[in-house]
Amino acid sequence: MTKSDTANKSYLYETIAADLTHQIHSGVLVSGDKLPSLRAIHQHYKVSMSTALQAYYLLESRSLIRSVPQSGYYVSYTLQTNALPNASKPSLSLGNENTSSIVSKVYDGISSDHIMLSLGVPSAALLPLPKLNKALNHALHTLPEYGSGYEHVSGNPKLRRQIARLSATWGGKLTENDIITTAGCTGAMFQAMIALTQRGDTIAVESPVYFGILQLALSLGLKVLELPTHPETGVELEALKMALQKNKIKLCLFISNFSNPMGGTMPAGHKKEAVRLLAHYDVPLIENDLYGDLYFGADRPVNCKTYDESGLVLLCSSVSKTLAPGYRVGWLTPGKFTEQIRRVKFATAISSTTLTQEAVADFLEKGRYESHLKKLRNTLSSNSLHYTEAIRKYFPEGTKISRPKGGFMLWIELDPRINTAELYDQTIKRKVSFAPGRMFTLQNQYNNCLRLSYGLPWTTELSNAIKTIGNLIR
């Protein structure tokens, strides 16, 4: 079998699995329904029996179906009945309540003997550490002076070529010259914000929003306008349009795919319209695309950058959420702001880390990244179902749960009488950590919400940790 045959076979079984997953999640197939036989799949999709079997194995690994000996395959997943969290309705006034104290408290609670449902990174158990070590060792012995010298200010050219190649998966047409490497996605956002804003400027973000973005804005003396956001479709376009009309907004910053913490994804049409609106008002967009590669369906979602014709969209990303958090390898596409970004990078960092850039470039060049992502996506998709089912089982009736189609964040809305910051103080004593909702805003809201990361392998211990939180809520 040739390499292209293998790739095609892989694509076919994933397509079959995606089709059946959609039917299960949409309620066309419900728990207890018998699935078509392998022979029926073989005939309908015109694939081999082994490809049909691979598709069913994949669905089994995601806990969507089960095999009954001498009978066939049956749906085992119960369609989620919990309501979605409410769309956010932040105040249109600028937020000014610093939440650094609660952020510090959660991060000070990080401990190896705790169940860290609060951390927004995948478990090391889900990462290809031995292969990464090989790539790092190879870089050490092949780079001039063992990688001890400075890189060019734009970054490792091999890495930038690989990133440009990957952009085709979301409809991008980047070259290595369109990319500047950074110290993680946070470094990319930081450099873009320094280059494009001055103290006292206003930026617009989704609400709730990743607390790191809020901390960056505060450190630069920026004002933050939080926009209404839907848990499935992201920032509401009408709210964005009104904000652009009524406020002097210097830039917008959105996580358009599988947002942190809500998990929503802007539909392609919304992204296109958002880019059009921002171009009309000549407002730059910093697009955080940390989670775009962690999709659960058949296709990767496009980015706002896909529709950028004016160079106003600065796409920021990294491998911190998919491959190696501690390597701090990130990048951005500066668009029309290339010279400003280069000057900021040179002034604040001079260059990116030589060794880890080369190691990641080697990992991508040899095709290992795509193979790793397939396994990671399968695991995270299965995890999301396990975690959701445990929340439905152990949390009080009326709990609202997000339904992300990628990434590894669940946003949970509880009874308004529950204060999750106080709940955190109780769970941490039992060695269970989560992220209180109050961390993700500069306004007095989301006090009854929390974020859970399903980036940890599913175990009985994890199920018991979720049960612990549920019991304390009750």
C-alpha positions in Angstrom: 0.0 0.0 0.0 1.4 3.4 -1.0 1.6 6.4 1.3 -1.3 8.1 -0.6 -3.4 4.9 -0.3 -2.8 4.9 3.5 -3.8 8.6 3.8 -6.9 8.0 1.7 -7.9 5.0 3.9 -7.4 7.1 7.0 -9.5 9.8 5.6 -12.3 7.4 4.7 -12.7 5.8 8.1 -12.7 9.1 9.8 -15.3 10.4 7.4 -17.6 7.4 8.2 -17.0 7.9 11.9 -17.8 11.7 11.6 -21.1 10.9 9.7 -22.2 8.5 12.4 -21.1 10.8 15.2 -23.2 13.6 13.7 -26.3 11.3 13.6 -25.7 10.3 17.3 -25.2 13.9 18.5 -28.2 15.2 16.5 -30.5 12.5 17.9 -31.1 10.6 14.7 -29.5 7.6 16.3 -30.2 7.2 20.0 -28.9 4.9 22.8 -29.8 1.3 22.1 -30.2 1.7 18.3 -28.4 -0.9 16.2 -25.9 0.5 13.8 -25.6 -0.7 10.2 -23.6 -3.9 9.8 -20.0 -3.7 8.7 -21.1 -5.2 5.3 -23.7 -2.4 4.9 -21.0 0.2 5.7 -18.7 -1.5 3.2 -21.4 -1.3 0.5 -22.7 2.2 1.2 -19.3 3.9 1.4 -17.6 1.6 -1.1 -14.8 0.9 1.3 -13.0 -2.2 2.5 -14.3 -4.2 5.4 -11.2 -3.2 7.4 -11.9 0.5 6.8 -15.5 0.0 8.0 -14.1 -1.8 11.1 -11.6 1.0 11.8 -14.5 3.5 11.8 -16.4 1.5 14.4 -13.2 1.0 16.5 -12.9 4.8 16.5 -16.5 5.3 17.6 -15.9 2.7 20.4 -12.8 4.6 21.6 -15.0 7.7 21.9 -17.6 5.8 24.0 -20.3 6.4 21.4 -21.0 2.8 20.5 -20.5 -0.7 22.0 -20.0 -4.1 20.4 -22.4 -6.9 21.3 -20.9 -10.3 20.5 -22.8 -12.2 17.7 -25.2 -9.3 17.4 -23.4 -6.2 16.1 -22.8 -2.6 17.2 -25.2 -0.5 19.2 -25.3 3.2 20.2 -24.2 3.6 23.8 -24.2 7.4 24.1 -27.1 9.1 25.7 -27.9 12.4 24.0 -27.1 15.3 26.3 -30.3 16.9 27.7 -28.7 19.6 29.8 -29.4 23.1 28.6 -26.6 25.3 27.3 -25.2 28.0 29.5 -26.8 31.4 28.8 -25.3 33.7 26.2 -23.4 36.3 28.1 -24.7 39.9 28.6 -21.8 41.9 30.0 -22.2 45.6 30.8 -21.4 47.9 28.0 -19.3 49.9 30.3 -15.5 49.3 30.5 -14.6 46.7 33.1 -12.1 47.7 35.8 -12.3 44.9 38.5 -8.9 43.3 38.7 -9.2 39.5 39.3 -5.4 38.8 39.6 -5.9 37.7 43.3 -8.3 34.8 42.3 -6.0 33.9 39.4 -3.0 33.8 41.7 -4.9 31.7 44.2 -5.8 29.1 41.6 -2.3 28.9 40.2 -0.8 28.9 43.7 -2.9 25.8 44.3 -1.2 23.8 41.5 0.2 20.6 43.1 1.3 17.2 41.7 -0.9 15.4 44.2 -4.1 17.3 43.2 -6.6 16.6 40.4 -5.9 19.7 38.3 -9.2 20.2 36.4 -8.2 23.9 36.4 -5.2 23.7 34.1 -5.7 24.7 30.4 -3.1 22.4 29.0 -3.2 18.7 28.0 -1.8 16.1 30.4 1.8 15.0 29.7 0.3 11.5 29.3 -1.3 12.6 26.1 1.9 14.1 24.6 4.5 12.2 22.4 7.3 12.9 24.9 9.8 10.2 23.7 9.5 11.5 20.1 9.9 15.1 21.2 13.0 14.1 23.2 14.5 12.6 20.0 13.7 15.7 18.0 15.3 17.9 20.7 18.4 15.7 20.8 18.6 15.8 17.0 18.4 19.6 17.1 21.2 19.8 19.7 23.6 17.8 17.6 22.8 19.3 14.2 22.5 23.0 14.9 25.6 25.2 14.6 27.3 25.7 18.0 24.8 23.2 19.5 22.0 25.7 19.2 23.5 28.3 21.5 23.4 31.2 19.1 20.6 33.7 18.4 18.0 33.0 15.7 17.1 35.6 13.0 14.5 38.0 14.5 11.7 36.5 12.4 12.6 33.0 13.7 13.7 29.6 12.5 13.1 29.5 8.7 12.3 25.7 8.7 9.7 26.1 11.4 8.1 29.1 9.6 7.9 27.0 6.4 6.2 24.2 8.2 3.7 26.6 9.8 3.0 28.1 6.4 2.4 24.6 5.0 -0.1 23.8 7.8 -2.0 27.0 7.1 -3.6 25.2 4.1 -5.7 23.2 6.5 -7.7 26.3 7.3 -7.6 27.9 3.9 -4.6 30.0 4.5 -2.1 31.0 1.8 0.9 31.9 4.0 4.6 31.8 3.2 7.4 31.7 5.7 7.8 35.4 5.2 4.3 36.0 6.6 5.3 34.5 10.0 7.2 35.6 13.0 8.0 33.2 15.8 7.3 34.0 19.4 7.5 32.7 23.0 4.2 30.9 22.9 0.8 32.3 21.9 0.9 34.7 24.9 4.1 36.1 23.6 2.5 36.6 20.2 -0.5 38.4 21.6 1.7 40.5 23.9 4.0 41.7 21.0 0.9 42.5 18.9 -0.7 44.5 21.7 2.4 46.4 22.4 2.9 47.3 18.7 -0.7 48.4 18.1 -1.9 50.1 21.3 -0.9 52.8 23.8 -1.8 53.1 27.5 -5.4 54.2 27.8 -6.6 52.6 24.5 -9.7 50.4 24.5 -9.7 46.8 23.2 -12.8 44.6 22.6 -12.9 41.0 23.6 -15.5 38.2 24.0 -17.0 37.6 27.4 -16.1 35.4 29.2 -12.6 35.5 28.0 -9.3 33.7 28.9 -8.0 35.4 32.0 -4.4 35.7 30.5 -5.8 38.1 27.9 -7.3 40.3 30.7 -4.0 40.2 32.6 -2.0 41.3 29.5 -4.4 44.1 28.9 -4.2 45.4 32.5 -0.4 45.2 32.5 -0.3 47.4 29.4 -2.8 50.0 30.9 -5.5 49.1 28.4 -9.3 49.4 28.9 -11.4 46.3 28.1 -14.8 46.2 26.5 -16.4 42.8 27.0 -18.9 41.8 24.2 -21.9 39.5 24.5 -21.0 36.0 23.5 -23.0 32.8 22.7 -21.6 29.5 24.1 -21.8 27.8 20.6 -21.3 30.6 18.1 -19.0 33.0 19.8 -19.1 36.8 19.8 -22.5 38.2 18.7 -22.0 40.2 15.5 -24.6 42.8 16.2 -22.9 43.6 19.5 -19.6 43.9 17.7 -21.1 46.2 15.1 -22.6 48.5 17.8 -19.4 48.5 19.7 -17.4 49.6 16.6 -20.0 52.4 15.9 -20.2 53.8 19.5 -16.7 53.3 20.9 -13.2 54.2 19.8 -11.8 50.7 19.7 -8.1 50.3 19.0 -8.3 46.6 18.3 -10.3 43.4 18.9 -9.0 40.1 20.3 -11.0 37.0 19.7 -10.5 33.2 20.2 -12.6 32.3 17.2 -12.3 28.4 17.4 -13.2 26.5 20.5 -12.9 29.5 22.7 -11.5 29.5 26.2 -13.5 29.2 28.5 -16.9 28.7 26.7 -15.7 26.4 23.9 -17.8 28.1 21.2 -16.7 28.5 17.5 -17.7 31.3 15.3 -19.4 29.9 12.2 -17.5 30.6 8.9 -20.1 33.2 7.8 -19.7 35.0 11.2 -15.9 35.1 10.8 -16.2 36.5 7.2 -18.6 39.2 8.4 -16.5 40.1 11.4 -13.5 40.6 9.1 -15.6 42.7 6.8 -16.8 44.9 9.7 -13.4 45.4 11.1 -11.9 46.3 7.7 -14.8 48.8 7.2 -13.8 50.5 10.5 -10.1 49.9 10.0 -9.7 48.1 13.3 -7.1 45.3 13.6 -8.1 41.9 14.9 -5.7 39.7 17.0 -7.0 36.2 16.4 -6.0 33.6 19.0 -6.0 30.2 17.2 -4.6 28.0 20.0 -7.2 25.3 19.7 -8.1 25.2 16.0 -6.2 21.9 15.4 -8.2 20.2 18.2 -11.4 19.7 16.2 -13.7 16.6 16.7 -15.4 16.6 13.3 -14.2 15.7 9.9 -12.8 19.1 9.0 -10.8 21.8 10.7 -12.6 25.1 11.1 -11.4 28.1 9.1 -10.0 31.2 10.8 -10.9 34.9 10.5 -7.5 35.1 8.9 -8.8 33.0 6.0 -10.9 36.0 4.9 -8.3 38.7 5.6 -7.5 40.7 2.4 -6.4 44.0 4.1 -3.7 42.6 6.4 -5.6 43.7 9.5 -5.9 40.2 11.1 -2.9 39.1 13.2 -3.2 35.3 13.7 -1.5 34.1 16.9 -0.9 30.4 17.8 1.5 27.9 19.3 2.1 24.2 20.0 1.5 24.8 23.7 -2.0 23.2 23.8 -1.2 20.5 21.3 2.4 19.3 21.6 4.8 20.9 24.2 3.6 23.6 26.6 7.1 24.1 28.1 8.8 24.6 24.8 7.2 28.0 24.4 7.1 27.8 20.6 4.5 30.2 19.1 4.0 32.5 16.1 2.0 35.3 14.6 1.2 36.6 11.2 1.8 40.3 11.4 0.0 41.2 8.2 0.4 44.9 7.4 2.2 45.5 10.7 5.3 43.4 10.0 7.8 46.2 10.7 6.2 47.3 14.0 6.1 43.7 15.2 9.7 43.0 14.3 10.8 46.1 16.2 8.8 45.1 19.3 10.2 41.5 19.2 13.8 42.7 18.8 13.3 45.2 21.7 11.6 42.7 24.0 13.1 39.3 23.1 15.8 39.7 20.4 15.1 36.2 19.2 13.1 33.0 20.0 14.5 29.9 21.6 16.8 28.2 19.1 16.7 24.6 20.3 13.0 24.2 20.8 12.1 25.9 17.5 14.3 23.5 15.6 12.9 20.5 17.5 9.3 21.4 16.7 10.2 22.2 13.1 11.8 18.7 12.8 8.7 17.1 14.4 6.4 18.9 11.9 8.6 18.2 8.9 8.7 14.5 9.5 4.9 14.3 9.6 4.7 13.3 13.2 2.5 16.3 14.2 -0.5 15.2 12.1 -0.2 11.6 13.4 -0.1 12.9 17.0 -3.0 15.3 16.5 -5.3 12.4 15.3 -4.7 10.5 18.5 -5.1 13.6 20.7 -8.3 14.6 19.0 -9.8 11.1 19.5 -8.8 11.1 23.2 -10.2 14.6 23.8 -13.4 13.9 22.0 -13.9 10.8 24.1 -13.0 12.7 27.3 -15.5 15.4 26.6 -18.3 12.8 26.6 -17.0 11.1 29.8 -16.7 14.4 31.6 -20.1 15.6 30.4 -21.8 12.4 31.5 -20.2 12.6 34.9 -21.4 16.2 35.4 -24.9 15.2 34.4 -24.8 12.3 36.9 -23.2 14.1 39.9 -24.1 17.8 39.6 -27.6 19.1 40.6 -30.5 19.1 38.2 -30.6 22.3 36.2 -26.8 22.5 35.7 -26.0 24.0 32.3 -23.1 22.5 30.3 -21.4 23.8 27.1 -21.1 21.5 24.0 -17.7 22.2 22.5 -16.9 20.6 19.1 -13.2 20.8 19.8 -10.6 22.0 22.3 -10.7 20.7 25.9 -12.7 23.2 27.9 -16.2 22.8 29.5 -18.1 25.9 30.7 -20.6 25.1 33.4 -23.4 27.3 34.7 -24.8 26.5 38.2 -27.7 27.9 40.3 -27.2 31.6 40.8 -27.0 31.0 44.5 -23.7 29.1 44.1 -20.5 31.1 44.4 -17.8 29.1 42.6 -14.9 31.1 44.2 -16.1 30.0 47.6 -16.7 26.5 46.2 -13.1 26.4 45.0 -11.9 27.0 48.6 -13.8 23.8 49.6 -12.7 21.6 46.7 -9.0 22.5 47.0 -9.0 21.2 50.5 -10.0 17.9 49.0 -7.2 18.1 46.4 -9.5 18.9 43.5 -9.0 22.2 41.5 -11.1 23.9 38.9 -11.3 27.4 37.5 -14.0 29.7 39.0 -15.9 31.7 36.4 -15.0 35.0 38.0 -11.5 34.6 36.6 -12.7 35.2 33.1 -14.1 38.8 33.3 -13.3 42.2 34.7 -16.9 42.7 35.7 -18.9 41.3 38.6 -20.4 38.3 36.7 -20.0 34.5 36.2 -19.9 34.0 39.9 -22.0 30.9 39.5 -19.9 29.5 36.7 -16.8 27.3 36.4 -14.5 25.9 33.8 -13.3 22.3 33.7 -10.4 21.1 31.5 -10.9 17.6 30.1 -7.3 17.5 29.0 -6.6 14.8 31.6 -6.9 11.0 30.8 -10.3 9.7 32.0 -10.0 7.5 35.1 -12.1 6.4 38.1 -10.1 9.0 40.1 -11.2 11.7 37.8 -14.8 10.6 38.0 -14.6 10.7 41.8 -13.1 14.2 41.6 -16.1 15.4 39.6 -18.4 13.7 42.0 -16.7 15.5 44.9 -17.4 18.9 43.2 -21.0 17.8 42.6 -21.5 16.7 46.2 -20.2 20.0 47.5 -22.5 22.0 45.2 -25.5 19.9 46.5 
